[in-house]
């Protein structure tokens, strides 16, 4: 309970002199609001948005690659955009088609593929980027290449994929390998190149023989269109991600495949558009309607689109990890850079934050809009609930004698999740401060003066 109000200046001065004379000091952090607990507050990485106002081009993006200088190349419906971290440079193809595929080689060349066109993106002596076609150089005579959906750099060979064929480039020579039906996806696992034929299954490319060797029958992955095949930490093992959300455990040595998970129990709920494995071993999936999912090696979802809810568009057409470890999301409408390497993450947005308290299992926030608490502080994006009765300005919080106390515009309150109990009847408390040498007494600073607050063992405030 409050033991008394300091009503006059002289009474207040006398208390201060008495405290100084007894060498009792105000101690900060005697009972800290943030203590060493057995959980880690993770937060969500910050996301940098880029839209049409930034790059002045079509906002639907398909492909991305990084060159040896750290420049990023993005393929969209207008051609390509080169981003140096500050400025965007446009590159168009001779036929003004979109660019669907990009890859860099070890010499610093950037290969691009569009509709009936493929070649190199180069920079001239004055720093302007331009496209140089390879069709005439290679004497490529097929007039109907159509879209070149993917391109890989495999052992120094550049391998383009269209629906109808693979185009394998080695220096100034090329080899075209036709599809039995349609080549719907290609995958690179280390130095191995795999391609999925819609009807015949998955084939491995033999670069010495320039031939395709059968690797998986389509029944082994339930006739699913695979979006990606990503290696796991176990040698010879991979997970195959299907468009409808089926996850397969694939033994690349024994050439076996087992369905291990369904990300979307209702097959019409969503679909996977892209998937990558990052350098730190994490698996990220881009979906058509639910943003980004994060999986473990067993194919289980460990982070959902809610953890990346600040994406400017939930249709993620492609994902790419840069050399620095950040992740770019190529969206149906814009580009987002997810700064996963930044030491700064976000756990709460929506109000001005004044103080934080962590207990064994909860997190409390004091904001200008009231008090919020979460009983899931381990989550990357904790789910916060607004505490009823504590709307308005909350100034500070702390743990004292095992209780969480809130200094609020309405007064002083003890809080336990969403249960609130007011201490005393005073309005406008700024802060509660421990008194050194007096473990059961505290000072409460209010709008109008100081109060002495006390709590004995097994008693109320």
Protein Blocks (a to p, Z undefined) as FASTA:
>chain_A
ZZbdcfbfklmmmmmmmmmmnopacdehklcfbdcdfbdcebpaddddddfklnopafbd
fbdcddfkopacdddfklpaddehjaccddddfklpacfbdcddfkopacdddehiacdd
dddfkopacdddfklmnopabfblojafbdcdeehiacdddfkbccddehjaccddddfk
bcfbdcdehjaccdddfknopcdddfklopaddfbdfklnoopacfbdcddfbehiacdd
dfkopacdddfklopacdfbdfblblmlpccfbdcddfkopacdddfklopadddfkopa
fbdfklmmmbcbfbdfbdcddfkopacdddfbbcddddfkbcbdcfbghiacfbdcddfk
bccdddfkbccddfblkbmbdcddddehiacjdfbdcdeehiacdddfkbccddehjacc
dehjbehifbdcddehiakbccdddfkbccdddddehiaZZ
